[in-house]
Amino acid sequence: MRNVPIAEFKDHISELIAAAEAGDEIVITRHGKAAARLGPVVDWEERRSRAVGAAERLKRMRDKMRRERRTISLEEITLWKNAGRK
């Protein structure tokens, strides 16, 4: 998140909007206090669709494990969650 005074915002509006489109969040300040926030437009339908898909995959995994009478540990879940993170 980046704080930008109104005067700077007016002088660099195109660049700041491009930064917001790229995912940055800009807080516009007046006399050092936050007045407005500029950020990317969130596609809520896409996010909802991805969340529903993830939930469906989890349900299928759960059902498969139940059929196989398998259990998993909290440690395994943590390893899966952190897979690919650095």
C-alpha positions, 0 to 999 in steps of 0.5 A: 500500500502506498500513500500519495498526497492529493497534489501528487495524485493529480500530477500522476493520475495516469501512472497511479491508475495503471498501478492500481490496475496492476494490483497495487493499492494507493491511499490518497491523503489530504494533510497527511490523513487518508481521504480515499483508496484506489485499488484494482477492480475485483471480479467477484464472480470469478473469485466466487467461481474459483472458491466453489471449484476449490470446495468441490475438489475438497469434497471429492477428495474427502469422499475418496478418502472416506471410501478408502478408509484413510485419514490424514494428519494436521501435519499433512494438511499443513504440508499440502497448504504450504506446498510451493510457498517459499 
